[in-house]
Amino acid sequence: MADEQSTTTAEDAQVEERTFQTEVQQVLQILIHSLYTDKDVFLRELVSNASDALDKIRFQSLTDKNIVDPDADLTVEISVDATAKTLTIRDTGIGMTRDEVNANIGTIAHSGSKQFLQKLSEETDEENKLKLIGQFGVGFYSVFIIAERVVVTTRSADKEADAVIWESTGDGTYTISTTKDPAPRGTEIKIYVRSDCEEYLDAHRLESVVRRHSDFVSYPVKVAGKQANSASALWTRPRNEITAEQYTEFYQHLSGDHQEPLAWEHVAVDVPIQFYAVLFLPQQSPMELLFGQDPKVKINLHVKRVFIQDDCELLPLYLRFVRGVVDCDDLPLNVARESLQNSPVIAKIRQTLTRRVLSKIDDLANKEPAKFLTFWESFGIVLKEGVARDFDHREQVSKLLRFFSSFSAKLAADADPPEVVATEAEGDDADDKATPERTTTTAGLVALQDYIDRMKENQDVIYYVGGDNRQQVEQSPLMEPFRKHDLEVLYLTDPVDEWVVNSLQDFDGKQFQAIDAEDLDLPEDAKIEGAESGEDKERTIELVSFLKDELASRVGEVKESGRLSDSPCALVVPKGGLSQQMERLMRMSDQNFPVTKRTLEINPRHAAIRNMGELLKADRDSAELKEWSHFLVDYVLLAEGKVESPERVMAQIQKMMSVSSEAALKARDK
């Protein structure tokens, strides 16, 4: 709710003066002082809001005739008064009560408002700030791009509700009052136009803006009494009659996003059911839409061109980044929300749309890689959910998965410069705008099929390693045999990656194999023999036995490694155990989830391990030996960024520095 500063009450009007919510004040400051040149956006936003209000009253009137002005024409009227320098936009939609005005205009009624405020404060580019404003659904405030004062008069469709007047100059406060004066149903926005924006008092200019930005609005939009838009549902029109610009304008109207869509899919199906759909892939979406506590699929459902609801599950949840509209002739207009969930018609639509969206993403991957990389950066982590959630389309989703791998750097270096492609995804009217070139941080992503195509002849599995980030896994000692023998390893660095791989189990008949597993089966030519001489073997056996006792509280087992060549040791997951990433996911839902003790593998050929073995023979009770034993585990944890006792590690490192520097000085003196 808005912060209430002071209230003055008149018996007949109940006038209140209020202060805008903090987020709203920041939005207003950006809009009022913005250098943004495309001021036309304000009219698009207000007409879009009016269209939504008309959608709502049209749906309500199907079942409820006890409303204000039940026979009123559903229209948007735009008029100008050049003398008074006012622009008025009026709709006959559902209107608002006093409480609804406070909730919808005084605040950003949005569960992600804190995140929005943070993003807004961090963004320095004015145009990007305006894109954020559109994404977070606060388009009404764009009126202050041209307004020095705004007066909103609205009457709810509820016959018991009084008309409400809201007024503000955008200075951080607004007044709200209730009036008993008769008013028609709907909302009127009177804009007192700033002197530097008087071109919006020209009816011809307004007609042009409506035709350009709102032609697809399915209600008449009249300027000075003349209809300016075609008022036809875009999704029912033939694809070859719709320009790329019209698709883009429709997307922006539908989503509130000021960016252009990455791609779209226009669907028209006649049998076995009849429906139309236009679906869009955005360039990015608000994080709360993707990762909020209650994420939803935001697809508008229409029946015979009548809006029904905007959150029907017309796509699986892992495709919740898709925006669009679906219009079906085979559903009843009075369909109940509950019955939609179990409707065979909805199930068929969902199946068809899911297949078409995944095919569209696949087209981007194959034909427009720059756009696909933009898509993957924004939505790849969400798409991965489909492997576990959607058995019917698991194979289709798995072909779209991308990972970095141990070959990524080489692939990026060998690749041609990124292709620059037109921003619009379809149509003959694509202009010369282009997406920016991708950076090297996105180059080198690997598809599972690419990995399969590069596999060695004697390789039977798809190797992978999990970790917090790419740099960490690249430096893992577990990578040594794979680098030496040119075996590709997938880097699973998203928290969900191992969950995805475990759900997938195999790809093209090849099983997935974690390289941090104790029972890792390397190709014969990649295996490393153990200690060679009898003395070495005996020393290693003794050291393994000692380490088992000394590190019993920290590791589950100690054994000689058959994979390490350069590093002294590594921690691996025992057979049947969970990886570190999977354990972390489990502990997120259950803090008491038991921690798996990993197995410590030691490299008997490494000088540090040989020296520890020699010290063990000379002095089994050596304090240094015990310190080094624990440092073997800390050495691995340090690389993983998971040190259990920083104080112990720092003390050990300081001691090593002292010993090493002293030895260096002695060597120099000789």
C-alpha positions as CSV (number, residue, x, y, z in Angstrom):
1,M,0.0,0.0,0.0
2,A,1.0,3.6,-0.4
3,D,2.5,5.4,2.6
4,E,-0.2,7.6,4.0
5,Q,1.1,11.0,5.0
6,S,-1.9,13.1,5.7
7,T,-5.6,12.8,5.3
8,T,-8.3,15.5,5.0
9,T,-11.8,14.2,4.9
10,A,-14.8,16.0,3.5
11,E,-18.2,14.5,4.2
12,D,-19.2,14.3,0.6
13,A,-15.9,13.6,-1.1
14,Q,-13.6,11.8,1.4
15,V,-10.6,13.5,0.0
16,E,-7.2,12.0,0.9
17,E,-3.7,13.2,0.0
18,R,-1.2,10.3,-0.1
19,T,2.4,9.8,-0.9
20,F,3.4,7.4,-3.7
21,Q,5.2,4.2,-2.8
22,T,9.0,4.6,-2.9
23,E,9.3,2.5,-6.1
24,V,6.6,4.6,-7.8
25,Q,8.4,7.8,-7.0
26,Q,11.6,6.4,-8.6
27,V,9.7,5.4,-11.7
28,L,8.1,8.8,-11.9
29,Q,11.5,10.5,-11.6
30,I,12.9,8.4,-14.4
31,L,10.0,9.1,-16.7
32,I,9.6,12.8,-16.1
33,H,13.4,13.5,-16.5
34,S,14.2,10.8,-19.0
35,L,15.9,11.7,-22.3
36,Y,14.0,8.8,-23.9
37,T,12.9,10.1,-27.3
38,D,10.0,7.7,-28.2
39,K,7.3,9.4,-26.2
40,D,4.6,7.6,-28.2
41,V,5.0,4.7,-25.8
42,F,2.7,6.5,-23.3
43,L,-0.3,6.2,-25.6
44,R,0.4,2.5,-26.3
45,E,0.5,1.8,-22.6
46,L,-2.7,3.6,-21.8
47,V,-4.6,2.0,-24.7
48,S,-3.3,-1.4,-23.6
49,N,-4.6,-0.8,-20.1
50,A,-7.9,0.3,-21.5
51,S,-8.1,-2.9,-23.7
52,D,-7.4,-5.0,-20.6
53,A,-10.3,-3.2,-18.8
54,L,-12.6,-4.0,-21.7
55,D,-11.5,-7.6,-21.8
56,K,-12.5,-7.9,-18.1
57,I,-15.9,-6.3,-18.4
58,R,-16.7,-8.3,-21.5
59,F,-16.0,-11.6,-19.6
60,Q,-17.9,-10.5,-16.5
61,S,-20.9,-9.5,-18.6
62,L,-21.3,-13.0,-19.9
63,T,-22.5,-14.2,-16.5
64,D,-23.4,-11.0,-14.6
65,K,-25.9,-8.6,-16.0
66,N,-26.2,-6.7,-12.8
67,I,-23.5,-4.2,-13.7
68,V,-23.4,-0.5,-14.5
69,D,-24.2,0.2,-18.2
70,P,-24.5,-3.4,-19.3
71,D,-25.3,-2.4,-22.9
72,A,-22.5,0.1,-23.3
73,D,-20.4,-0.2,-26.4
74,L,-16.9,-1.5,-25.7
75,T,-14.7,1.2,-27.0
76,V,-11.7,3.4,-26.3
77,E,-12.3,7.1,-27.1
78,I,-9.4,9.6,-27.5
79,S,-10.2,13.3,-27.7
80,V,-8.2,16.6,-27.5
81,D,-8.9,20.1,-26.4
82,A,-6.2,22.3,-28.0
83,T,-7.4,25.4,-26.1
84,A,-7.3,23.7,-22.6
85,K,-4.2,21.7,-23.8
86,T,-5.7,18.4,-22.6
87,L,-5.7,14.9,-24.0
88,T,-8.4,12.6,-22.8
89,I,-8.5,8.8,-23.1
90,R,-11.8,7.1,-22.1
91,D,-12.8,3.5,-22.0
92,T,-16.0,1.7,-21.1
93,G,-14.2,-1.1,-19.3
94,I,-14.6,-2.6,-15.8
95,G,-13.5,0.6,-14.0
96,M,-12.1,0.7,-10.4
97,T,-13.3,1.1,-6.9
98,R,-11.5,3.5,-4.5
99,D,-9.4,0.6,-3.0
100,E,-8.5,-0.6,-6.5
101,V,-7.3,2.9,-7.5
102,N,-5.1,3.0,-4.4
103,A,-3.7,-0.5,-5.1
104,N,-3.3,-0.1,-8.9
105,I,-2.0,3.5,-9.1
106,G,-0.6,4.4,-5.7
107,T,1.7,1.4,-5.5
108,I,3.5,-1.1,-7.7
109,A,1.2,-4.0,-6.9
110,H,3.9,-6.5,-7.6
111,S,5.5,-9.3,-5.6
112,G,8.9,-8.5,-7.1
113,S,8.9,-4.8,-6.3
114,K,12.0,-5.0,-4.1
115,Q,13.9,-6.7,-6.8
116,F,12.5,-4.2,-9.3
117,L,13.7,-1.3,-7.1
118,Q,17.2,-2.9,-6.9
119,K,17.4,-3.4,-10.6
120,L,16.2,0.1,-11.2
121,S,18.9,1.6,-8.9
122,E,21.6,-0.5,-10.4
123,E,20.8,0.3,-14.0
124,T,22.6,3.4,-15.4
125,D,21.2,3.5,-19.0
126,E,18.0,5.5,-19.2
127,E,16.5,3.3,-22.0
128,N,17.2,0.1,-20.1
129,K,15.4,1.6,-17.1
130,L,12.4,2.2,-19.2
131,K,12.6,-1.4,-20.4
132,L,12.5,-2.5,-16.8
133,I,9.5,-0.3,-16.1
134,G,7.7,-2.0,-19.0
135,Q,8.7,-5.5,-17.8
136,F,7.4,-4.9,-14.3
137,G,3.9,-3.9,-15.5
138,V,3.8,-0.2,-14.4
139,G,3.0,1.2,-17.8
140,F,0.4,3.7,-16.5
141,Y,3.2,5.9,-15.2
142,S,4.4,6.5,-18.7
143,V,1.7,9.1,-18.9
144,F,4.1,11.4,-17.1
145,I,6.4,11.4,-20.1
146,I,4.1,14.1,-21.5
147,A,1.9,15.2,-18.6
148,E,2.3,18.1,-16.2
149,R,-0.9,17.0,-14.4
150,V,-3.2,13.9,-14.7
151,V,-6.8,13.5,-13.5
152,V,-8.3,10.0,-13.5
153,T,-12.0,9.6,-13.1
154,T,-13.2,6.0,-12.8
155,R,-16.4,4.1,-12.0
156,S,-16.5,0.4,-11.2
157,A,-18.9,-1.9,-12.9
158,D,-20.3,-2.6,-9.4
159,K,-23.6,-0.7,-9.1
160,E,-22.9,0.0,-5.4
161,A,-19.6,1.7,-6.0
162,D,-19.2,5.5,-6.3
163,A,-17.1,7.2,-8.9
164,V,-13.5,7.9,-7.9
165,I,-11.2,10.8,-8.8
166,W,-7.4,10.5,-8.7
167,E,-5.1,13.4,-9.4
168,S,-1.4,14.0,-9.4
169,T,1.3,16.1,-10.9
170,G,3.9,13.3,-10.5
171,D,5.6,15.2,-7.8
172,G,5.5,12.3,-5.3
173,T,2.0,12.8,-4.0
174,Y,-1.6,12.2,-5.3
175,T,-5.1,13.0,-4.1
176,I,-8.0,10.6,-4.2
177,S,-11.7,11.3,-3.6
178,T,-15.1,9.8,-4.0
179,T,-17.9,11.6,-5.8
180,K,-21.7,11.0,-5.8
181,D,-22.0,12.7,-9.2
182,P,-23.3,10.3,-11.9
183,A,-20.6,8.9,-14.1
184,P,-20.6,6.2,-16.8
185,R,-18.8,2.9,-16.2
186,G,-15.1,2.8,-17.1
187,T,-12.1,5.0,-16.8
188,E,-11.3,8.5,-18.1
189,I,-7.7,9.8,-18.0
190,K,-7.4,13.5,-18.6
191,I,-3.8,14.6,-19.4
192,Y,-2.8,18.2,-19.1
193,V,0.0,18.1,-21.7
194,R,3.3,19.8,-21.1
195,S,4.3,22.7,-23.4
196,D,7.1,20.7,-25.0
197,C,4.8,17.8,-25.9
198,E,1.9,19.7,-27.7
199,E,2.3,17.5,-30.8
200,Y,0.0,15.1,-28.9
201,L,-2.8,17.6,-29.2
202,D,-2.9,16.9,-32.9
203,A,-5.6,14.3,-33.8
204,H,-3.8,13.2,-36.9
205,R,-0.6,12.5,-35.0
206,L,-2.6,10.5,-32.4
207,E,-4.3,8.5,-35.2
208,S,-0.8,7.6,-36.6
209,V,0.4,6.5,-33.2
210,V,-2.7,4.3,-32.7
211,R,-2.3,2.7,-36.1
212,R,1.3,2.0,-35.5
213,H,1.2,0.7,-31.9
214,S,-2.4,-0.4,-31.3
215,D,-3.9,-1.5,-34.6
216,F,-4.4,-5.1,-33.3
217,V,-6.4,-4.0,-30.2
218,S,-9.6,-5.9,-30.7
219,Y,-11.9,-3.0,-29.7
220,P,-12.5,0.2,-31.6
221,V,-10.0,2.9,-30.7
222,K,-11.5,6.2,-31.8
223,V,-9.6,9.5,-32.2
224,A,-11.9,12.6,-32.3
225,G,-14.8,10.3,-33.2
226,K,-13.0,8.4,-36.0
227,Q,-11.9,4.8,-35.6
228,A,-8.1,4.6,-36.0
229,N,-7.4,0.9,-35.6
230,S,-8.5,-2.1,-37.6
231,A,-9.9,-3.8,-34.3
232,S,-9.2,-7.3,-35.6
233,A,-7.6,-10.0,-33.5
234,L,-4.1,-10.3,-34.9
235,W,-3.9,-14.0,-34.2
236,T,-6.8,-14.8,-36.5
237,R,-5.3,-13.0,-39.5
238,P,-3.2,-14.9,-42.1
239,R,0.5,-14.9,-41.3
240,N,1.4,-13.5,-44.7
241,E,-0.7,-10.4,-44.0
242,I,1.1,-9.5,-40.8
243,T,4.4,-7.6,-40.8
244,A,7.3,-8.2,-38.4
245,E,6.7,-4.7,-37.0
246,Q,3.0,-5.6,-36.2
247,Y,4.1,-8.8,-34.4
248,T,6.6,-6.8,-32.4
249,E,4.0,-4.1,-31.5
250,F,1.5,-6.9,-30.5
251,Y,4.2,-8.5,-28.3
252,Q,5.0,-5.2,-26.6
253,H,1.3,-4.5,-26.0
254,L,0.8,-8.0,-24.6
255,S,3.8,-8.2,-22.4
256,G,4.6,-4.6,-21.4
257,D,8.2,-5.3,-22.6
258,H,9.9,-2.4,-24.4
259,Q,12.3,-4.8,-26.1
260,E,11.6,-6.7,-29.3
261,P,10.9,-10.4,-29.0
262,L,13.6,-12.9,-30.0
263,A,11.2,-15.0,-32.1
264,W,7.5,-15.9,-32.5
265,E,5.4,-18.7,-33.6
266,H,2.0,-18.2,-35.2
267,V,-0.2,-21.3,-35.0
268,A,-3.5,-22.0,-36.7
269,V,-5.1,-25.4,-36.2
270,D,-8.4,-26.7,-37.7
271,V,-8.5,-30.3,-36.7
272,P,-9.2,-32.1,-34.4
273,I,-10.0,-28.8,-32.6
274,Q,-9.9,-25.3,-33.9
275,F,-7.6,-22.7,-32.3
276,Y,-5.3,-19.9,-33.0
277,A,-2.2,-18.9,-31.1
278,V,0.7,-16.4,-31.3
279,L,3.6,-17.2,-29.0
280,F,6.7,-15.1,-28.3
281,L,10.1,-15.8,-27.0
282,P,11.3,-12.7,-25.1
283,Q,14.9,-11.6,-24.8
284,Q,14.6,-11.7,-21.1
285,S,11.8,-11.8,-18.4
286,P,11.5,-10.5,-14.9
287,M,13.2,-12.9,-12.5
288,E,10.2,-13.2,-10.3
289,L,8.2,-14.6,-13.3
290,L,10.8,-17.3,-13.6
291,F,11.9,-18.0,-10.0
292,G,9.2,-16.5,-7.8
293,Q,7.5,-18.5,-5.1
294,D,4.5,-19.2,-7.3
295,P,5.6,-19.0,-10.9
296,K,2.9,-19.2,-13.5
297,V,2.5,-19.6,-17.3
298,K,1.3,-16.2,-18.5
299,I,-0.6,-17.0,-21.7
300,N,-3.8,-15.2,-22.4
301,L,-6.7,-17.6,-23.1
302,H,-9.6,-16.4,-25.3
303,V,-12.7,-18.2,-26.4
304,K,-14.3,-17.0,-29.6
305,R,-12.2,-13.7,-29.3
306,V,-13.5,-13.2,-25.7
307,F,-10.7,-13.0,-23.0
308,I,-11.1,-15.7,-20.3
309,Q,-8.0,-15.6,-18.2
310,D,-4.3,-14.9,-18.4
311,D,-2.8,-17.7,-16.4
312,C,-4.3,-20.9,-17.8
313,E,-1.7,-23.7,-18.0
314,L,-1.5,-23.8,-21.8
315,L,2.2,-24.7,-21.6
316,P,4.2,-26.7,-19.1
317,L,5.7,-24.7,-16.3
318,Y,9.3,-25.0,-17.6
319,L,8.2,-22.9,-20.6
320,R,6.8,-20.1,-18.4
321,F,9.1,-17.6,-20.1
322,V,6.8,-17.7,-23.2
323,R,4.3,-15.0,-23.7
324,G,1.3,-15.0,-26.0
325,V,-2.3,-15.5,-26.7
326,V,-4.5,-18.6,-27.5
327,D,-8.0,-18.4,-28.9
328,C,-10.1,-21.5,-29.1
329,D,-13.6,-22.0,-30.7
330,D,-14.1,-25.4,-29.1
331,L,-14.5,-24.2,-25.5
332,P,-17.7,-22.8,-24.0
333,L,-17.7,-19.1,-23.1
334,N,-18.8,-19.7,-19.6
335,V,-16.1,-22.3,-19.0
336,A,-15.1,-22.5,-15.3
337,R,-11.5,-22.0,-14.3
338,E,-11.5,-25.3,-12.4
339,S,-12.8,-27.3,-15.4
340,L,-10.1,-25.9,-17.7
341,Q,-7.4,-27.9,-15.8
342,N,-9.0,-31.2,-16.7
343,S,-10.3,-30.2,-20.2
344,P,-9.2,-32.6,-23.0
345,V,-9.3,-29.6,-25.4
346,I,-6.8,-27.7,-23.2
347,A,-4.7,-30.9,-23.0
348,K,-4.6,-31.1,-26.8
349,I,-3.7,-27.4,-27.2
350,R,-1.0,-27.7,-24.6
351,Q,0.5,-30.7,-26.4
352,T,0.5,-28.9,-29.7
353,L,1.9,-25.6,-28.4
354,T,4.7,-27.4,-26.4
355,R,5.9,-29.2,-29.5
356,R,5.8,-26.0,-31.6
357,V,7.7,-23.9,-29.0
358,L,10.4,-26.5,-28.6
359,S,10.7,-26.7,-32.4
360,K,11.0,-22.9,-32.6
361,I,13.8,-23.0,-30.1
362,D,15.5,-25.8,-32.1
363,D,15.2,-23.6,-35.2
364,L,17.0,-20.8,-33.4
365,A,19.8,-23.2,-32.4
366,N,20.3,-24.5,-35.9
367,K,19.7,-21.3,-38.0
368,E,20.2,-18.3,-35.8
369,P,22.9,-19.2,-33.2
370,A,23.3,-15.6,-32.0
371,K,19.6,-15.4,-31.0
372,F,19.7,-18.9,-29.5
373,L,22.6,-17.8,-27.3
374,T,20.6,-14.8,-26.1
375,F,17.8,-17.2,-25.3
376,W,20.0,-19.7,-23.5
377,E,21.6,-17.0,-21.3
378,S,18.1,-15.9,-20.2
379,F,16.1,-19.1,-20.0
380,G,18.4,-22.1,-20.3
381,I,18.3,-22.8,-16.6
382,V,14.5,-22.8,-16.7
383,L,14.3,-25.0,-19.9
384,K,16.4,-27.6,-18.1
385,E,13.5,-28.3,-15.8
386,G,11.7,-29.9,-18.7
387,V,14.0,-33.0,-18.6
388,A,12.5,-34.0,-15.2
389,R,9.0,-32.5,-15.6
390,D,7.9,-33.5,-19.1
391,F,8.5,-37.1,-20.0
392,D,6.6,-36.8,-23.3
393,H,9.0,-34.1,-24.6
394,R,12.1,-35.2,-22.7
395,E,14.0,-36.2,-25.9
396,Q,13.1,-32.9,-27.6
397,V,14.2,-30.9,-24.6
398,S,17.4,-32.9,-24.2
399,K,18.5,-31.9,-27.7
400,L,18.3,-28.2,-26.7
401,L,20.5,-28.5,-23.6
402,R,23.8,-26.7,-23.7
403,F,26.8,-27.0,-21.4
404,F,30.4,-25.7,-21.2
405,S,33.0,-28.5,-21.5
406,S,36.7,-29.0,-21.3
407,F,36.7,-28.4,-25.1
408,S,34.9,-25.0,-24.9
409,A,37.9,-22.8,-24.9
410,K,39.3,-24.5,-28.0
411,L,35.9,-24.5,-29.7
412,A,35.5,-20.8,-29.0
413,A,39.0,-20.0,-30.3
414,D,38.5,-22.0,-33.5
415,A,35.0,-20.7,-34.2
416,D,34.3,-18.0,-36.7
417,P,33.2,-14.6,-35.4
418,P,29.6,-14.7,-34.1
419,E,27.0,-14.2,-36.8
420,V,24.9,-11.0,-36.6
421,V,21.3,-11.6,-37.5
422,A,18.2,-9.5,-37.9
423,T,16.3,-8.8,-34.7
424,E,12.9,-9.8,-36.1
425,A,12.5,-13.6,-36.3
426,E,10.2,-13.9,-39.2
427,G,8.6,-12.2,-42.1
428,D,9.8,-10.5,-45.3
429,D,9.8,-7.1,-43.7
430,A,12.7,-7.7,-41.3
431,D,14.7,-4.4,-41.1
432,D,18.4,-3.8,-40.8
433,K,18.4,-3.9,-36.9
434,A,20.6,-6.6,-35.6
435,T,21.4,-8.3,-32.3
436,P,24.7,-7.4,-30.8
437,E,27.6,-9.8,-31.3
438,R,28.0,-12.4,-28.6
439,T,30.9,-12.2,-26.2
440,T,33.5,-15.0,-25.8
441,T,31.8,-15.9,-22.5
442,T,29.0,-17.5,-24.4
443,A,31.1,-19.1,-27.1
444,G,31.9,-22.8,-26.8
445,L,28.6,-24.0,-25.4
446,V,28.2,-27.7,-26.3
447,A,25.1,-29.7,-27.3
448,L,24.9,-33.3,-26.2
449,Q,24.8,-34.4,-29.8
450,D,28.0,-32.5,-30.5
451,Y,29.7,-34.3,-27.6
452,I,28.5,-37.7,-28.9
453,D,29.9,-36.9,-32.4
454,R,33.3,-36.1,-30.9
455,M,33.6,-39.2,-28.7
456,K,36.7,-41.4,-28.9
457,E,36.3,-44.9,-30.4
458,N,36.9,-46.6,-27.1
459,Q,34.7,-44.2,-25.1
460,D,31.4,-45.6,-23.9
461,V,30.1,-42.9,-21.6
462,I,29.5,-39.1,-21.4
463,Y,31.9,-37.7,-18.8
464,Y,30.8,-34.8,-16.6
465,V,31.9,-33.0,-13.5
466,G,29.9,-30.8,-11.2
467,G,31.0,-27.6,-9.5
468,D,30.2,-24.0,-8.6
469,N,31.7,-22.4,-11.6
470,R,33.7,-23.1,-14.7
471,Q,37.0,-22.0,-13.3
472,Q,36.7,-24.3,-10.3
473,V,36.0,-27.4,-12.3
474,E,38.7,-26.7,-14.9
475,Q,41.3,-26.6,-12.1
476,S,40.1,-29.8,-10.5
477,P,42.8,-32.5,-10.2
478,L,40.2,-34.9,-11.4
479,M,40.6,-33.4,-14.8
480,E,44.2,-34.6,-15.2
481,P,43.6,-37.9,-17.1
482,F,41.0,-36.3,-19.3
483,R,43.3,-33.5,-20.4
484,K,46.2,-35.8,-21.0
485,H,44.1,-38.1,-23.2
486,D,42.0,-35.5,-24.9
487,L,38.7,-36.8,-23.4
488,E,35.9,-34.2,-23.3
489,V,34.2,-33.5,-20.0
490,L,31.0,-31.6,-19.6
491,Y,31.0,-28.9,-16.9
492,L,27.8,-28.9,-14.8
493,T,27.9,-25.6,-13.1
494,D,24.2,-24.7,-12.7
495,P,22.7,-26.0,-9.4
496,V,20.1,-28.0,-11.4
497,D,22.5,-29.6,-13.8
498,E,23.2,-32.9,-12.0
499,W,19.5,-33.2,-11.2
500,V,18.9,-32.9,-14.9
501,V,21.6,-35.5,-15.8
502,N,20.3,-37.9,-13.2
503,S,16.8,-37.5,-14.6
504,L,18.0,-37.9,-18.2
505,Q,20.2,-41.0,-17.4
506,D,21.4,-41.3,-20.9
507,F,21.5,-39.6,-24.3
508,D,21.6,-41.5,-27.6
509,G,22.2,-44.7,-25.7
510,K,25.3,-43.3,-23.9
511,Q,25.2,-43.2,-20.1
512,F,26.4,-40.2,-18.1
513,Q,29.4,-40.8,-15.9
514,A,30.6,-38.4,-13.1
515,I,34.4,-38.1,-13.1
516,D,34.4,-37.6,-9.3
517,A,32.9,-41.1,-8.7
518,E,35.1,-43.6,-6.9
519,D,34.2,-46.3,-9.3
520,L,35.0,-44.3,-12.4
521,D,35.9,-46.6,-15.3
522,L,38.5,-44.9,-17.5
523,P,39.5,-46.2,-20.9
524,E,42.5,-48.6,-20.5
525,D,44.9,-46.1,-22.1
526,A,44.0,-43.4,-19.6
527,K,44.5,-45.5,-16.5
528,I,47.6,-44.9,-14.4
529,E,49.5,-47.8,-12.8
530,G,50.1,-47.8,-9.0
531,A,53.3,-47.7,-7.1
532,E,56.0,-49.5,-9.1
533,S,58.7,-51.0,-6.8
534,G,58.0,-53.2,-3.8
535,E,59.4,-50.5,-1.4
536,D,57.1,-47.9,-2.9
537,K,54.1,-50.2,-2.6
538,E,54.9,-51.0,1.0
539,R,55.3,-47.3,1.8
540,T,52.0,-46.4,0.1
541,I,50.1,-49.2,2.0
542,E,51.5,-48.0,5.3
543,L,50.5,-44.4,4.5
544,V,47.0,-45.3,3.4
545,S,46.5,-47.2,6.7
546,F,47.8,-44.2,8.7
547,L,45.6,-41.7,6.9
548,K,42.5,-43.8,7.4
549,D,43.0,-43.6,11.1
550,E,44.0,-40.0,11.3
551,L,41.3,-38.7,8.9
552,A,38.5,-41.0,10.0
553,S,36.3,-38.0,11.1
554,R,36.7,-36.3,7.7
555,V,36.8,-38.9,5.0
556,G,35.1,-42.2,4.5
557,E,38.0,-44.1,2.9
558,V,41.5,-43.6,1.8
559,K,43.0,-45.4,-1.3
560,E,45.7,-45.2,-3.9
561,S,44.6,-43.3,-7.0
562,G,44.7,-44.7,-10.5
563,R,43.8,-41.4,-12.1
564,L,46.1,-38.7,-10.7
565,S,49.4,-37.8,-12.3
566,D,50.3,-34.3,-11.2
567,S,48.3,-33.6,-8.0
568,P,49.0,-35.2,-4.6
569,C,45.3,-36.1,-3.9
570,A,41.6,-35.8,-4.7
571,L,38.3,-36.3,-3.0
572,V,35.9,-38.6,-4.8
573,V,32.3,-39.7,-4.2
574,P,32.0,-43.3,-2.9
575,K,29.9,-45.8,-4.8
576,G,26.2,-45.1,-4.2
577,G,26.9,-41.6,-2.7
578,L,25.6,-38.3,-3.8
579,S,27.7,-35.6,-5.5
580,Q,28.4,-32.4,-3.7
581,Q,26.0,-30.5,-5.9
582,M,23.2,-33.0,-5.3
583,E,23.8,-32.9,-1.6
584,R,23.6,-29.1,-1.7
585,L,20.2,-29.3,-3.4
586,M,18.9,-31.9,-0.9
587,R,20.1,-29.7,2.0
588,M,18.2,-26.7,0.6
589,S,15.0,-28.6,1.3
590,D,16.2,-30.6,4.3
591,Q,18.9,-29.0,6.6
592,N,19.3,-32.4,8.4
593,F,20.2,-34.3,5.2
594,P,23.3,-36.3,6.1
595,V,26.6,-35.3,4.6
596,T,28.5,-38.0,2.6
597,K,32.1,-38.6,3.6
598,R,34.1,-38.7,0.4
599,T,37.0,-41.0,-0.4
600,L,40.5,-39.5,-0.3
601,E,42.6,-40.8,-3.2
602,I,46.4,-40.2,-2.9
603,N,48.9,-40.2,-5.7
604,P,51.9,-42.3,-4.7
605,R,54.1,-40.8,-7.4
606,H,53.8,-37.3,-6.1
607,A,56.8,-35.9,-4.0
608,A,54.6,-34.8,-1.1
609,I,53.0,-38.2,-0.7
610,R,56.4,-40.0,-1.0
611,N,57.8,-37.6,1.6
612,M,54.9,-38.3,3.9
613,G,55.5,-42.0,3.5
614,E,59.2,-41.5,4.4
615,L,58.3,-39.4,7.5
616,L,55.9,-42.1,8.6
617,K,58.6,-44.7,8.5
618,A,60.9,-42.4,10.5
619,D,58.5,-41.0,13.1
620,R,54.9,-42.3,13.2
621,D,54.0,-39.8,15.9
622,S,55.3,-36.8,14.1
623,A,53.2,-33.7,14.6
624,E,54.1,-32.4,11.1
625,L,52.8,-35.7,9.6
626,K,49.4,-35.2,11.3
627,E,49.3,-31.6,10.1
628,W,50.1,-32.6,6.5
629,S,47.5,-35.4,6.6
630,H,44.7,-32.9,7.4
631,F,46.2,-30.5,4.8
632,L,45.6,-33.1,2.1
633,V,41.9,-32.7,2.7
634,D,42.1,-29.0,3.1
635,Y,44.1,-28.7,-0.1
636,V,41.1,-30.2,-2.1
637,L,38.5,-28.2,-0.2
638,L,40.5,-25.0,-0.7
639,A,40.2,-25.5,-4.5
640,E,36.5,-26.1,-4.2
641,G,36.0,-23.0,-2.1
642,K,34.7,-25.1,0.9
643,V,37.3,-24.8,3.6
644,E,36.0,-26.2,6.8
645,S,38.5,-24.5,9.1
646,P,40.1,-21.4,7.6
647,E,42.1,-20.8,10.7
648,R,43.8,-24.2,10.5
649,V,44.5,-23.7,6.8
650,M,46.0,-20.3,7.3
651,A,48.2,-21.5,10.1
652,Q,49.5,-24.3,7.9
653,I,50.1,-22.1,4.9
654,Q,52.1,-19.6,7.1
655,K,54.2,-22.4,8.5
656,M,54.9,-23.7,5.0
657,M,55.9,-20.2,3.8
658,S,58.3,-19.9,6.7
659,V,59.9,-23.3,6.1
660,S,60.1,-22.7,2.3
661,S,61.6,-19.3,2.6
662,E,64.1,-20.5,5.2
663,A,65.1,-23.4,2.9
664,A,65.5,-20.9,0.0
665,L,67.8,-18.7,2.0
666,K,69.9,-21.6,3.0
667,A,70.2,-22.8,-0.6
668,R,71.3,-19.4,-1.6
669,D,74.0,-19.2,1.0
670,K,75.6,-22.4,-0.1
